[in-house]
Each structure stands twice: as C-alpha cells, then as structure tokens.
Amino acid sequence: MALTQLTVVDTAVDILQQFGLADLSMRRLAKELDVQVGALYWHVKNKQELLAQVAAKLLNTPALAVRAEDFASPGEAVLQLMRKLYLALLPIQDSPEVIEVASAMQVKDLQPVLLLRSLLQQAGLDAERARFGQQLLLNHVLGSVAYRQNLIQLDVASEESDGYDWGLQRAVAGLLSPACATAQD
C-alpha cells in the first residue's frame, strides 16, 4: 500500500476507534503503516494537524448532513444536526478530545460545524452570536459524549438519561428566543 495522506489519516482513525487517543502517537501510526516516523511528516506537519484531519474525516460524512429546508424551522434543523453529531461521536473513543483540538485550531473544513453556524444565522442570530451559539452547542455535545464514554469506560451501569436532549432543546430554545437574538450586551 502506498503511503498517502489518505492512508495516514484513515489509519489514524482506525487506531483512534480501536484503542483511543492515548495510543494514537506518530510512532504507533508509523508502526501500523510499516514506515519510519519521518515518512509521516511528508503528509502531516505534526500531531495537531493529524488530529485536525482525523476530526474532518469523522465529521465530514453524509450521515451528518442536514438541510434546513427539510425542517419546519432552522431551530429544528439545529436540533437534528446536534442529535446526529452526538450519535456519530458516541461510539468513537476520545472523539470529543479530537474534535476539541480541531475546534481550538480553528479548522475551517469541519462541515457540520460550519453548517451549525449557518443554521444559527438563518434562525436570526448575527454572526458573532452564531459563533457563540456554535461553541455553546459544541461544548454541550462534546461534554455529553465524553460523560457517556467515561461511564462506559469505567463500567458504571447507568440506565438514567444523561439529559443530553433535554439540555440541547433548552440551549437551542434559549439561543433562538427573540430576546437572545436582539439583546444588546
């Protein structure tokens, strides 16, 4: 198999899914690909860039596509997008941390994140509030996924809901309330 950026990222995703972020090192990745570590740097500058590309691979899927026109309101589209994101990230070990790294690096090609901001603007938020709302909702989904993954990893039996959807509905309702959209801080 030829070493390409795609094979590097795909293998990194596989390691993340199987073993988690702690085992996703450049050394482990090189071993899996049967190359020297230095060969990886022809395809990614550093581990942070690798994680950003892994995040893009995890998020930029047709399964996370939401079209505003398919819903009664942009707010309903936001709810659906966030629910899909939660379900997509839940089975992937340490996915919240990977997405947080990419978000902190301000990666511009995370399609669901861009879509979220666009939907918030379509719902009436100005650009700055849409950015704030985007971060609020991402924090909610990533924190909820991390919480649920920790319960699973710690083998804590909990049939109780984590309140994700309830909190999501409250956050979206608050963000899109007329008072929030027009409030001057």
N, C-alpha and C positions, 0 to 999 in steps of 0.2 A: 504494500500500500504506500502510495506516495504521500509524503508529508506536505500537507497544505494547511492553510488557516482553518478551513472547514474541518479537517480531521483533528486538528489540535482542539478546536472548540467542542466538537462532538465527543471526543474522548474525555475532555474535562467535564462535560455534562454527565457522561456515564459515571465517572468517578464520584461526582457530587451526589448523584442519585443512589449509588450503591453504598458509599462509605461516608459521605458528609464532607463538609468544608475542611475539617481538620486534616483529612487525608488528601486534599486537593493541593498538592505542592507541585512546583515546577519539576522537582526531582521525580516525584511519583508519576507525573504526566509523561516525562521523558521515558521512564522505565516502561510504562504501558505502551508507548509508541515505538519502543526499541530504538531510541535515538539518544544522542548526547543532549544534555540540558541546553547547551549553547545553540543547538539547532532550533529550539523553540523560539528563540528571540528573533529569528528571521520572520516569524509570523505574529508574535505579540511582543510589545515593548517590555512588559513587566506583568506581575501577577494581577495588579489592579486592572490593567487593560484586559487581561484574560477574563477576569470576573465580570467586567462590563460586557464583554462579548458573550459570556455564558448567560448573563441576565437577558440580553437581547434574544438569545436562542430560546430561552424559557418563555419569554413574554410575547415574542413576535410570531404568534401562531394564529391560524384561522379560528381556532376554538375560542380565542379571546376577542374576536371581532364583534362589535356591537354597532348597529346602525340606528342613529337617533330616530329616523323616520319610521322604524318598526315599532315605536313605542308611543304611548299617548302623550308623553312629555319627555324633555331631556332628563328630568329627575329620575324617571323610571328607567331610562337608558343607563344612567349613572349607577343605579342600584343593581341592575343586571350585570354591568361590567364588573363591579366590585365583587359580586357573588361569584362570577366566573373566575375572577382572579384568585379569590380565596380557595376555591376548589382546585384550581390548577396548581397552586403552590403547596397546598397541604401535603401531598404525598412526597414532595421532594425535600429531602433532608437539608436543613440550613438554608433553604431558599430565601427566607426573609433577610438574612445577612447579605447574601449575594445581591439581592435587589437593592438593599440599603447602600451598599458600596457603589453600585452603578448610579443610583439616585444622587448620592453625595458627589460623585464625579460629574454630575450633570450631563450624563449620557443623553444625547439628543435623539437616538433612534429607538427608544423603547415605546413602541406603538401604543400599547394600552395606556401608558402614562400621558402621552400626547393626546390621545382620544379623550381621556378623563378631563383634561384641562379644556379641551374644545367643547365637550358636553356641558361643563360648568359655565362656560361663556355663553353657549347657546341658551342656557337656562336663565341668563340675565346678569351673571357676575362680571364685573370688569376684569381686565387682565390680571391685576395684582391679586384681587380676591380669589380668582380662579386658581392662581398659583398657590395661594394659602390653602384653599379648599382641597386642591390636589394633594398637598402634603398632609393635611389632616386625614384624608381618606386613605392615603397610602400608609400612614402610621397606624391607622386602625386595622387595616387588612394585614399588614406585616406583623404587628403585635399580636393579633389574634391567631395567626398561623403559628407564630413562634410559641405562644402559650399552649396551643393544642399539640404541637410537636413535642414540647417538653413533657406534657402529660404522658404521651405515648412512650417517649424515650425513658422516662422514669418509671414506666409501668404502673401509673396511677390510674386505677379504674374509676372513671367518672362518666356517668350517664347524663349528668347535668349539661345543659347547653352552656356554651361559653358566652352567650349573649351577643355573638357577632352580628347577627342580622338585626336584632333589636337596636344595638348601638349604631349600626350602619344606617338604619332608617331614621333614627333621631338626628344623626350628624347631617345627612342629606337634607332632611326637612329643615333643620336649623340653617344650613348654608343657603338654602334656596328660599328661605322666608323673605317676604318683601322687606322686612325690617333690616335683615342682614345685607341684602343686596343694595340697599340705599343708605345704610348707616354711614355717617362720617366719623372716623376715628380721631 
